[in-house]
C-alpha cells in the first residue's frame, strides 16, 4: 500500500504516461502470484477480508485499468495528470468495495464510485449530450440508494458489520427484498432500468466505456451475491418474477440489437443481455449458477471491453461510430478485421472463451431450477450468436467509406491491447478450478 501511494505522488512529479501503465501491469502480476487457491475467507479483520470471488474481481479491475492506458494513448499529451489521479482513485474505490467486510463501508464506496465515472464522462466525453448522460447515470443510481441505506441502518450493529456472517439472518419481508436488491440490479442493469447504460457508453470516452463494461457492472453482481444471504427465504418465492423479467428483457434487447446503427449502443445492449444471464444465475441459488455467473462476469468484462476498444479504433479513423460508415474494413485493415472476428466470436460464446463455459454452467443451473425455461434460454443464446455475427459481417464486408483517414495506421500498441483482452478470455479455461 505504501508503494501504491508513493506511485500516486511519483506520477504527479514525473511526466511519464508509461510509468503509471507499467506500474499497473506489475501490480496485476504481483497479485497473480499471490492468488489464494482456497475458497474460504482470508485476512479477515474488523473491516477487511477477501475470498476467491472478491480477489478475482479486483484482479480484473487492475487488468482493465492497465489496458485503459493502452487504449487512451491520445490523452497522454494533455490533462494526463488528472487522468492518472482518476485511475488511482478507481483502484482505491474498487479495493474498498471488493475487500470490505463492513457493509456500511461497502455501501459508501459503492456510491462514491459514481463520482469519478461522472467526472470521466463530463471531462473527457465527446459531445454536449454527455451532461445528460451523466445526469441519467447519477439519478438512476441515487434513486435506489436511500432505501438501501435505510434498510442497512434498520439492522442492529452486530448484524450489519460483517458481510460474511449473515447466514443466520433471514428476513421474510418483501420490502427488504426489493430495497436491498434494486440498488444492485440497477447497476447490472436489470431490464427497464437499463436506459442509463447506452447513453453513458455513447458519451463516455474509451476509458469510461472500458471501466463501465469491465468493472462497474460487476459490482452489482458482487453485491447481489452477498445480499441474498439476508433475504434467502423470500428470494425462493420472488426470484421467479425477477428471472422472468430478465428473460423478457434479454429477448427484447437481443432483437433491438439487430436495429442499431451505432456500434457502441449495439455493444452496450449486448452487455445488458449478458448481465441478465448473470442475474438469473445468481438468483437460482445453486452452485452451478454461482460459478456460471462468476465465469460470465469475468469473461464479459474482457470481451465487452475489447469490443469497445475496437469501436474506438474505428471511430478514430472514420470519425463516426455508424455501422453504415464502418464497412469494408477487411479490405483496408485485414489484421484489425481478424481481431474483430476473434472478439465477436468470443461474444457469441465460441469455444474456448470464458463466455461459453459460463453459459453452459448457467444452462445446467436453469435445468435444475426450472426446466421449461430451458428452451427460452437456448433461443436467447441463438439470438446472441446472430447479432454478434451481424456486427462482424456488417462492419467488415461491403464497400468501404472513401472519406476515411487512411493516414492513421493501426498502432502496434492497439494490436497489443486487443491481444491482451483476448488472451485471458480464451486461456483462463486452463485454470478453471479458480472459479469452481
The 8 nearest C-alpha neighbors of each residue, nearest first, counted from 0:
[[1, 3, 2, 4, 5, 6, 91, 26],
 [2, 0, 4, 3, 5, 6, 7, 8],
 [3, 1, 5, 0, 4, 6, 7, 8],
 [2, 4, 0, 6, 1, 5, 7, 87],
 [5, 3, 7, 1, 6, 2, 0, 8],
 [6, 4, 2, 8, 3, 7, 1, 9],
 [5, 7, 9, 3, 4, 8, 10, 2],
 [6, 8, 4, 10, 5, 9, 3, 11],
 [7, 9, 5, 11, 6, 10, 4, 12],
 [10, 8, 6, 12, 11, 7, 13, 5],
 [9, 11, 7, 13, 8, 12, 6, 19],
 [12, 10, 9, 8, 13, 80, 7, 14],
 [11, 13, 9, 10, 14, 8, 15, 7],
 [14, 12, 10, 15, 11, 9, 18, 8],
 [15, 13, 12, 16, 10, 11, 80, 18],
 [14, 16, 18, 17, 13, 10, 19, 75],
 [15, 17, 18, 19, 75, 14, 20, 79],
 [16, 18, 20, 19, 15, 21, 68, 22],
 [17, 19, 21, 15, 20, 16, 22, 10],
 [20, 18, 22, 17, 21, 16, 23, 10],
 [19, 21, 17, 23, 22, 18, 65, 68],
 [22, 20, 24, 18, 23, 19, 17, 25],
 [21, 23, 19, 25, 20, 24, 26, 18],
 [24, 22, 26, 20, 65, 21, 25, 27],
 [23, 25, 21, 27, 26, 22, 65, 28],
 [26, 24, 22, 28, 27, 23, 29, 21],
 [25, 27, 23, 29, 24, 28, 22, 30],
 [26, 28, 30, 24, 25, 29, 61, 23],
 [29, 27, 31, 25, 30, 26, 32, 24],
 [28, 30, 26, 27, 31, 32, 25, 33],
 [31, 29, 33, 27, 28, 32, 34, 26],
 [30, 32, 28, 34, 33, 29, 27, 58],
 [31, 33, 29, 30, 34, 28, 35, 27],
 [34, 32, 30, 31, 35, 29, 28, 36],
 [33, 35, 31, 32, 30, 36, 54, 51],
 [36, 34, 37, 33, 51, 50, 38, 54],
 [35, 37, 34, 38, 433, 51, 432, 33],
 [38, 36, 35, 39, 51, 50, 40, 433],
 [37, 39, 51, 50, 40, 36, 35, 52],
 [38, 40, 37, 50, 41, 51, 49, 35],
 [41, 39, 50, 49, 38, 48, 43, 42],
 [42, 40, 49, 43, 48, 50, 39, 35],
 [41, 43, 48, 44, 49, 40, 47, 50],
 [44, 42, 48, 41, 47, 40, 45, 49],
 [43, 45, 47, 46, 48, 42, 100, 41],
 [44, 46, 47, 43, 100, 101, 161, 160],
 [45, 47, 100, 101, 44, 99, 48, 43],
 [48, 46, 99, 100, 44, 98, 43, 45],
 [47, 49, 43, 42, 98, 100, 41, 99],
 [50, 48, 98, 41, 40, 53, 54, 42],
 [49, 51, 40, 52, 53, 39, 38, 54],
 [50, 52, 54, 38, 53, 55, 35, 49],
 [53, 51, 55, 54, 50, 56, 293, 434],
 [52, 54, 97, 56, 55, 50, 51, 49],
 [53, 55, 51, 57, 56, 52, 50, 58],
 [56, 54, 58, 57, 52, 53, 51, 59],
 [55, 57, 59, 53, 58, 54, 60, 52],
 [56, 58, 60, 54, 59, 55, 53, 61],
 [59, 57, 55, 61, 60, 56, 54, 62],
 [58, 60, 56, 62, 57, 61, 63, 55],
 [61, 59, 57, 63, 58, 62, 214, 64],
 [62, 60, 64, 58, 59, 63, 27, 65],
 [61, 63, 65, 59, 60, 64, 58, 27],
 [62, 64, 66, 60, 65, 61, 59, 67],
 [63, 65, 67, 61, 66, 62, 60, 68],
 [66, 64, 62, 63, 23, 67, 20, 68],
 [65, 67, 69, 63, 68, 64, 416, 70],
 [68, 66, 64, 70, 65, 206, 69, 71],
 [69, 67, 71, 66, 70, 65, 20, 72],
 [70, 68, 66, 67, 71, 72, 416, 412],
 [69, 71, 67, 68, 72, 66, 308, 413],
 [72, 70, 68, 73, 69, 74, 67, 206],
 [71, 73, 74, 75, 70, 69, 68, 16],
 [72, 74, 71, 75, 76, 70, 77, 69],
 [75, 73, 72, 76, 71, 77, 79, 78],
 [74, 76, 79, 72, 73, 77, 16, 78],
 [77, 75, 74, 79, 73, 78, 72, 16],
 [78, 76, 79, 75, 74, 80, 73, 81],
 [79, 77, 80, 81, 82, 76, 74, 75],
 [78, 80, 82, 75, 77, 81, 74, 83],
 [81, 79, 83, 82, 78, 11, 84, 10],
 [80, 82, 84, 79, 83, 78, 85, 86],
 [81, 83, 79, 85, 80, 84, 86, 78],
 [84, 82, 80, 86, 85, 81, 79, 87],
 [85, 83, 81, 87, 82, 86, 88, 80],
 [84, 86, 88, 82, 83, 87, 81, 89],
 [87, 85, 89, 83, 88, 84, 82, 90],
 [88, 86, 90, 84, 89, 85, 83, 91],
 [89, 87, 85, 91, 86, 90, 84, 92],
 [88, 90, 86, 92, 87, 91, 93, 85],
 [89, 91, 87, 93, 88, 92, 94, 86],
 [92, 90, 94, 88, 93, 89, 87, 95],
 [91, 93, 89, 95, 94, 90, 108, 96],
 [94, 92, 96, 90, 95, 91, 97, 89],
 [93, 95, 91, 92, 96, 97, 98, 90],
 [94, 96, 92, 93, 98, 99, 97, 91],
 [97, 95, 93, 105, 94, 99, 98, 108],
 [96, 98, 53, 94, 95, 99, 93, 57],
 [99, 97, 49, 48, 95, 47, 96, 94],
 [98, 100, 47, 101, 95, 96, 97, 105],
 [101, 99, 47, 161, 46, 162, 48, 102],
 [102, 100, 160, 161, 46, 104, 99, 103],
 [101, 103, 105, 104, 106, 162, 159, 160],
 [102, 104, 106, 105, 101, 107, 160, 159],
 [105, 103, 107, 106, 102, 101, 108, 99],
 [104, 106, 102, 96, 103, 108, 107, 99],
 [105, 107, 109, 103, 104, 108, 102, 110],
 [108, 106, 104, 110, 109, 105, 111, 103],
 [109, 107, 111, 110, 105, 106, 92, 112],
 [108, 110, 106, 112, 107, 111, 105, 96],
 [109, 111, 112, 108, 107, 113, 106, 114],
 [112, 110, 108, 113, 114, 109, 107, 92],
 [111, 113, 110, 109, 114, 108, 115, 92],
 [114, 112, 116, 111, 110, 115, 117, 137],
 [113, 115, 117, 116, 112, 111, 118, 110],
 [116, 114, 118, 117, 113, 119, 112, 85],
 [117, 115, 119, 113, 118, 114, 120, 207],
 [116, 118, 120, 114, 119, 115, 133, 121],
 [119, 117, 115, 121, 116, 120, 122, 114],
 [118, 120, 116, 122, 117, 121, 123, 115],
 [119, 121, 203, 124, 117, 118, 122, 123],
 [122, 120, 118, 124, 119, 123, 117, 129],
 [121, 123, 119, 118, 120, 124, 117, 125],
 [122, 124, 120, 119, 204, 121, 125, 203],
 [125, 123, 120, 203, 204, 202, 121, 122],
 [124, 126, 202, 123, 204, 203, 129, 127],
 [127, 125, 128, 129, 124, 202, 130, 203],
 [126, 128, 129, 130, 125, 131, 124, 202],
 [129, 127, 131, 130, 126, 132, 202, 125],
 [128, 130, 132, 202, 127, 131, 126, 133],
 [131, 129, 133, 128, 132, 134, 121, 127],
 [130, 132, 134, 128, 129, 133, 135, 127],
 [133, 131, 129, 135, 199, 198, 134, 130],
 [132, 134, 136, 130, 135, 131, 117, 129],
 [133, 135, 131, 137, 132, 136, 138, 130],
 [136, 134, 132, 138, 195, 133, 137, 139],
 [137, 135, 133, 195, 134, 139, 138, 132],
 [136, 138, 134, 140, 135, 139, 141, 133],
 [139, 137, 141, 135, 140, 136, 142, 134],
 [138, 140, 136, 142, 137, 141, 135, 185],
 [139, 141, 137, 138, 142, 143, 136, 144],
 [140, 142, 144, 138, 143, 139, 137, 145],
 [141, 143, 139, 144, 140, 138, 145, 146],
 [144, 142, 182, 141, 145, 146, 140, 181],
 [143, 145, 141, 147, 142, 146, 182, 148],
 [144, 146, 148, 147, 143, 149, 142, 141],
 [147, 145, 149, 148, 144, 178, 143, 150],
 [148, 146, 150, 178, 144, 179, 145, 149],
 [147, 149, 145, 151, 150, 146, 152, 144],
 [148, 150, 146, 152, 151, 147, 153, 145],
 [151, 149, 147, 153, 148, 152, 146, 175],
 [150, 152, 148, 149, 153, 154, 147, 159],
 [153, 151, 149, 154, 150, 148, 155, 159],
 [152, 154, 150, 151, 149, 155, 148, 159],
 [155, 153, 152, 151, 158, 159, 156, 150],
 [154, 156, 158, 157, 153, 159, 152, 151],
 [157, 155, 158, 159, 160, 154, 152, 153],
 [158, 156, 155, 160, 159, 161, 154, 164],
 [157, 159, 156, 155, 160, 154, 161, 165],
 [158, 160, 156, 161, 157, 102, 154, 151],
 [159, 161, 101, 157, 158, 102, 156, 162],
 [162, 160, 100, 101, 163, 164, 159, 102],
 [161, 163, 100, 164, 102, 101, 165, 160],
 [162, 164, 161, 165, 100, 166, 225, 40],
 [165, 163, 161, 166, 162, 167, 158, 168],
 [164, 166, 168, 167, 163, 162, 228, 229],
 [165, 167, 168, 164, 228, 229, 169, 163],
 [166, 168, 165, 169, 164, 229, 228, 158],
 [169, 167, 165, 166, 229, 170, 228, 230],
 [168, 170, 229, 230, 231, 232, 171, 167],
 [171, 169, 230, 172, 229, 168, 232, 233],
 [170, 172, 233, 232, 169, 230, 173, 175],
 [171, 173, 175, 170, 174, 176, 233, 230],
 [172, 174, 176, 175, 177, 171, 233, 178],
 [175, 173, 177, 176, 172, 178, 179, 150],
 [176, 174, 178, 172, 173, 177, 179, 150],
 [175, 177, 173, 174, 179, 178, 230, 180],
 [178, 176, 174, 180, 175, 179, 181, 173],
 [177, 179, 147, 175, 181, 180, 176, 146],
 [180, 178, 147, 176, 177, 175, 181, 182],
 [179, 181, 177, 183, 178, 182, 184, 176],
 [182, 180, 184, 183, 178, 177, 185, 179],
 [181, 183, 143, 185, 180, 184, 144, 179],
 [184, 182, 219, 186, 181, 185, 180, 222],
 [183, 185, 181, 187, 189, 186, 188, 182],
 [186, 184, 188, 183, 187, 182, 189, 192],
 [185, 187, 188, 183, 219, 184, 216, 182],
 [188, 186, 216, 219, 184, 185, 189, 274],
 [187, 189, 185, 186, 193, 184, 192, 271],
 [190, 188, 184, 192, 185, 187, 193, 191],
 [189, 191, 248, 192, 193, 245, 188, 244],
 [192, 190, 193, 189, 194, 248, 188, 244],
 [193, 191, 190, 189, 185, 194, 188, 195],
 [192, 194, 188, 195, 190, 191, 196, 189],
 [195, 193, 196, 192, 197, 198, 191, 135],
 [194, 196, 136, 198, 135, 193, 197, 199],
 [195, 197, 199, 198, 194, 193, 200, 267],
 [198, 196, 200, 264, 199, 267, 195, 201],
 [199, 197, 132, 201, 195, 196, 200, 202],
 [198, 200, 132, 196, 202, 197, 201, 203],
 [201, 199, 197, 203, 208, 198, 202, 196],
 [200, 202, 198, 199, 203, 263, 197, 264],
 [201, 203, 129, 124, 199, 200, 125, 198],
 [204, 202, 120, 124, 200, 207, 199, 201],
 [205, 203, 124, 207, 206, 123, 208, 120],
 [204, 206, 208, 207, 209, 203, 311, 308],
 [207, 205, 209, 204, 67, 208, 210, 71],
 [206, 208, 210, 203, 204, 205, 209, 211],
 [209, 207, 211, 205, 200, 206, 210, 212],
 [208, 210, 304, 206, 212, 207, 213, 211],
 [209, 211, 213, 207, 214, 208, 212, 206],
 [210, 212, 215, 208, 209, 213, 214, 207],
 [213, 211, 209, 210, 214, 208, 300, 216],
 [300, 212, 214, 210, 209, 304, 211, 301],
 [213, 215, 217, 210, 216, 60, 211, 212],
 [216, 214, 211, 217, 218, 210, 212, 213],
 [215, 217, 187, 218, 219, 214, 186, 212],
 [218, 216, 220, 219, 215, 214, 221, 296],
 [219, 217, 221, 215, 216, 220, 222, 214],
 [220, 218, 183, 187, 222, 217, 186, 221],
 [219, 221, 217, 223, 222, 218, 224, 187],
 [220, 222, 218, 224, 219, 223, 217, 225],
 [221, 223, 219, 224, 225, 220, 226, 218],
 [224, 222, 226, 220, 225, 221, 227, 219],
 [223, 225, 221, 222, 226, 227, 220, 281],
 [226, 224, 222, 223, 227, 228, 221, 162],
 [227, 225, 223, 228, 229, 224, 222, 179],
 [228, 226, 230, 229, 231, 225, 224, 223],
 [227, 229, 231, 226, 230, 166, 225, 165],
 [230, 228, 169, 227, 226, 168, 231, 170],
 [231, 229, 227, 170, 169, 233, 232, 228],
 [230, 232, 234, 228, 227, 233, 229, 169],
 [233, 231, 234, 235, 230, 171, 169, 170],
 [232, 234, 171, 236, 235, 230, 231, 237],
 [235, 233, 237, 231, 238, 236, 232, 230],
 [236, 234, 233, 232, 237, 238, 231, 239],
 [237, 235, 234, 233, 238, 239, 232, 240],
 [238, 236, 234, 239, 240, 235, 233, 241],
 [237, 239, 234, 241, 240, 242, 235, 236],
 [238, 240, 242, 237, 241, 243, 236, 235],
 [241, 239, 243, 238, 242, 237, 244, 245],
 [242, 240, 244, 238, 243, 239, 245, 237],
 [241, 243, 245, 239, 244, 240, 279, 238],
 [242, 244, 240, 246, 245, 241, 239, 247],
 [243, 245, 241, 247, 242, 246, 248, 240],
 [246, 244, 242, 248, 243, 275, 247, 249],
 [247, 245, 243, 249, 248, 244, 250, 242],
 [246, 248, 244, 250, 245, 249, 243, 251],
 [247, 249, 245, 190, 251, 246, 250, 252],
 [250, 248, 272, 246, 252, 251, 247, 253],
 [249, 251, 247, 253, 248, 252, 379, 246],
 [252, 250, 248, 254, 253, 249, 247, 255],
 [251, 253, 255, 249, 254, 250, 248, 256],
 [254, 252, 256, 250, 255, 251, 249, 382],
 [253, 255, 251, 252, 256, 257, 250, 382],
 [256, 254, 252, 257, 253, 258, 251, 259],
 [257, 255, 253, 254, 265, 258, 259, 252],
 [256, 258, 255, 254, 259, 386, 253, 389],
 [259, 257, 256, 255, 260, 254, 265, 261],
 [260, 258, 256, 261, 257, 265, 255, 264],
 [259, 261, 322, 321, 262, 258, 323, 265],
 [262, 260, 321, 264, 320, 263, 259, 322],
 [263, 261, 265, 264, 320, 322, 321, 266],
 [262, 264, 266, 265, 261, 201, 267, 200],
 [263, 265, 267, 197, 261, 266, 262, 268],
 [264, 266, 262, 268, 256, 263, 267, 259],
 [265, 267, 269, 263, 264, 268, 270, 262],
 [268, 266, 264, 270, 269, 265, 197, 263],
 [269, 267, 271, 270, 265, 266, 264, 252],
 [268, 270, 266, 272, 267, 271, 265, 273],
 [271, 269, 267, 273, 268, 272, 274, 266],
 [272, 270, 268, 274, 269, 273, 275, 188],
 [273, 271, 249, 275, 269, 270, 274, 268],
 [274, 272, 270, 276, 275, 271, 269, 277],
 [273, 275, 277, 271, 276, 272, 187, 270],
 [276, 274, 272, 278, 273, 277, 245, 271],
 [275, 277, 279, 273, 274, 278, 280, 272],
 [276, 278, 292, 274, 280, 275, 279, 281],
 [279, 277, 275, 281, 280, 276, 282, 274],
 [280, 278, 276, 282, 277, 242, 281, 283],
 [279, 281, 288, 277, 278, 283, 292, 282],
 [280, 282, 278, 289, 283, 288, 279, 284],
 [283, 281, 284, 279, 280, 238, 278, 234],
 [282, 284, 280, 281, 285, 368, 279, 288],
 [285, 283, 282, 281, 288, 286, 289, 280],
 [286, 284, 288, 287, 283, 289, 364, 281],
 [285, 287, 289, 288, 290, 284, 364, 291],
 [288, 286, 364, 290, 360, 285, 289, 291],
 [287, 289, 280, 291, 364, 361, 286, 285],
 [290, 288, 286, 292, 281, 291, 287, 280],
 [289, 291, 293, 287, 292, 288, 435, 286],
 [292, 290, 357, 360, 288, 294, 361, 293],
 [293, 291, 277, 295, 289, 290, 294, 280],
 [292, 294, 296, 290, 291, 295, 297, 289],
 [295, 293, 357, 291, 297, 292, 296, 298],
 [294, 296, 357, 298, 292, 354, 297, 293],
 [297, 295, 293, 299, 294, 298, 292, 300],
 [296, 298, 294, 300, 295, 299, 293, 301],
 [299, 297, 295, 353, 354, 301, 300, 296],
 [298, 300, 302, 296, 301, 303, 297, 295],
 [213, 301, 299, 297, 298, 303, 302, 304],
 [300, 302, 304, 299, 298, 420, 303, 305],
 [303, 301, 299, 305, 304, 300, 298, 342],
 [304, 302, 306, 305, 299, 300, 301, 212],
 [303, 305, 209, 307, 301, 302, 306, 213],
 [306, 304, 308, 302, 303, 307, 420, 417],
 [307, 305, 309, 303, 308, 304, 310, 302],
 [306, 308, 310, 304, 309, 305, 311, 303],
 [309, 307, 305, 311, 306, 310, 312, 304],
 [310, 308, 306, 312, 311, 307, 305, 313],
 [309, 311, 307, 313, 308, 312, 314, 306],
 [310, 312, 314, 308, 313, 309, 307, 315],
 [313, 311, 309, 315, 314, 310, 308, 316],
 [314, 312, 310, 316, 311, 315, 317, 309],
 [313, 315, 311, 318, 319, 317, 316, 312],
 [314, 316, 312, 313, 318, 317, 311, 319],
 [317, 315, 313, 314, 404, 318, 403, 407],
 [316, 318, 403, 319, 314, 315, 313, 404],
 [319, 317, 314, 315, 316, 320, 403, 313],
 [318, 320, 314, 317, 321, 324, 325, 313],
 [321, 319, 261, 314, 262, 322, 310, 325],
 [322, 320, 261, 323, 324, 260, 319, 325],
 [321, 323, 325, 260, 324, 261, 262, 394],
 [324, 322, 321, 325, 326, 260, 394, 393],
 [325, 323, 321, 322, 326, 400, 319, 399],
 [324, 326, 322, 394, 323, 321, 317, 328],
 [327, 325, 394, 399, 395, 324, 328, 397],
 [326, 328, 399, 396, 397, 395, 398, 329],
 [327, 329, 395, 331, 330, 326, 332, 336],
 [328, 330, 333, 395, 336, 327, 332, 331],
 [331, 329, 328, 327, 332, 333, 399, 396],
 [330, 332, 328, 329, 333, 327, 399, 405],
 [331, 333, 335, 329, 334, 328, 330, 336],
 [334, 332, 329, 336, 335, 331, 337, 330],
 [335, 333, 337, 336, 332, 338, 329, 414],
 [334, 336, 338, 337, 332, 333, 339, 329],
 [337, 335, 333, 339, 334, 329, 338, 332],
 [336, 338, 334, 340, 335, 339, 333, 341],
 [339, 337, 341, 335, 340, 336, 342, 334],
 [338, 340, 336, 337, 342, 341, 343, 335],
 [339, 341, 337, 343, 338, 342, 344, 336],
 [342, 340, 338, 344, 339, 343, 337, 345],
 [341, 343, 345, 344, 339, 340, 338, 346],
 [344, 342, 346, 340, 345, 341, 387, 339],
 [345, 343, 347, 341, 349, 346, 342, 340],
 [344, 346, 342, 348, 349, 343, 347, 352],
 [345, 347, 343, 344, 348, 342, 302, 387],
 [346, 348, 384, 344, 345, 349, 387, 383],
 [349, 347, 355, 345, 354, 346, 352, 350],
 [348, 350, 345, 344, 347, 352, 355, 351],
 [351, 349, 352, 355, 348, 345, 425, 353],
 [350, 352, 425, 349, 353, 355, 428, 426],
 [353, 351, 425, 350, 354, 345, 424, 355],
 [352, 354, 298, 356, 355, 424, 357, 425],
 [355, 353, 348, 357, 295, 352, 298, 356],
 [356, 354, 348, 358, 353, 357, 352, 350],
 [355, 357, 359, 353, 358, 354, 360, 352],
 [358, 356, 291, 295, 294, 354, 360, 355],
 [357, 359, 361, 355, 360, 356, 362, 354],
 [360, 358, 362, 356, 361, 357, 355, 363],
 [361, 359, 291, 357, 363, 358, 362, 287],
 [362, 360, 364, 358, 291, 288, 359, 363],
 [361, 363, 359, 365, 364, 360, 358, 366],
 [364, 362, 366, 360, 361, 365, 367, 359],
 [363, 365, 361, 288, 287, 367, 362, 366],
 [366, 364, 368, 362, 367, 363, 369, 361],
 [367, 365, 370, 363, 364, 368, 369, 373],
 [366, 368, 364, 365, 369, 363, 370, 285],
 [369, 367, 365, 366, 364, 283, 370, 285],
 [370, 368, 366, 365, 371, 367, 372, 373],
 [369, 371, 366, 372, 373, 365, 368, 367],
 [370, 372, 373, 369, 374, 366, 375, 365],
 [373, 371, 375, 370, 374, 369, 376, 365],
 [372, 374, 371, 376, 370, 375, 366, 377],
 [375, 373, 377, 376, 372, 378, 371, 370],
 [376, 374, 378, 372, 377, 373, 379, 246],
 [375, 377, 379, 373, 374, 378, 372, 380],
 [376, 378, 380, 374, 379, 375, 381, 373],
 [379, 377, 375, 381, 376, 380, 374, 382],
 [378, 380, 382, 376, 381, 377, 250, 383],
 [379, 381, 377, 383, 378, 382, 384, 376],
 [382, 380, 378, 384, 379, 383, 377, 385],
 [383, 381, 385, 379, 384, 380, 253, 386],
 [384, 382, 380, 381, 385, 386, 347, 379],
 [383, 385, 347, 381, 382, 387, 386, 388],
 [386, 384, 382, 388, 387, 383, 389, 381],
 [385, 387, 389, 388, 383, 384, 390, 257],
 [388, 386, 390, 384, 389, 385, 343, 347],
 [387, 389, 385, 391, 386, 390, 392, 384],
 [390, 388, 386, 392, 387, 391, 393, 385],
 [391, 389, 387, 388, 393, 392, 386, 394],
 [390, 392, 388, 394, 389, 393, 395, 387],
 [393, 391, 389, 395, 394, 396, 390, 388],
 [392, 394, 390, 391, 389, 395, 396, 326],
 [395, 393, 326, 391, 325, 392, 396, 390],
 [394, 396, 327, 328, 329, 392, 326, 393],
 [397, 395, 327, 392, 326, 393, 394, 329],
 [396, 398, 327, 326, 399, 395, 393, 394],
 [399, 397, 327, 326, 400, 396, 330, 328],
 [398, 400, 327, 326, 401, 397, 328, 325],
 [399, 401, 402, 324, 403, 398, 326, 325],
 [402, 400, 403, 399, 404, 398, 405, 324],
 [403, 401, 400, 404, 317, 405, 399, 324],
 [404, 402, 317, 401, 316, 405, 400, 318],
 [403, 405, 316, 406, 407, 317, 402, 401],
 [406, 404, 407, 403, 408, 316, 331, 402],
 [407, 405, 404, 408, 316, 403, 409, 315],
 [408, 406, 405, 404, 316, 409, 315, 410],
 [407, 409, 406, 410, 405, 316, 332, 404],
 [408, 410, 411, 407, 413, 414, 335, 312],
 [411, 409, 413, 412, 408, 414, 407, 415],
 [410, 412, 414, 413, 415, 409, 416, 408],
 [413, 411, 415, 410, 414, 416, 69, 70],
 [414, 412, 416, 410, 415, 411, 417, 409],
 [413, 415, 411, 417, 416, 412, 418, 410],
 [416, 414, 412, 418, 413, 417, 419, 411],
 [415, 417, 413, 419, 414, 418, 412, 69],
 [418, 416, 420, 414, 419, 415, 305, 421],
 [417, 419, 415, 421, 420, 416, 422, 414],
 [420, 418, 416, 422, 417, 421, 415, 423],
 [421, 419, 417, 418, 301, 305, 422, 416],
 [420, 422, 418, 424, 419, 423, 425, 417],
 [421, 423, 419, 424, 425, 420, 418, 426],
 [424, 422, 426, 427, 425, 421, 420, 419],
 [425, 423, 421, 422, 352, 298, 353, 426],
 [426, 424, 352, 423, 351, 422, 427, 421],
 [425, 427, 423, 428, 429, 424, 422, 351],
 [428, 426, 429, 423, 430, 425, 424, 431],
 [427, 429, 431, 426, 430, 353, 425, 351],
 [430, 428, 427, 431, 426, 432, 425, 351],
 [431, 429, 428, 432, 427, 433, 426, 434],
 [430, 432, 428, 433, 434, 429, 427, 435],
 [433, 431, 435, 434, 430, 429, 428, 36],
 [434, 432, 431, 435, 430, 36, 51, 37],
 [435, 433, 432, 431, 290, 294, 293, 51],
 [434, 432, 433, 290, 431, 286, 291, 287]]
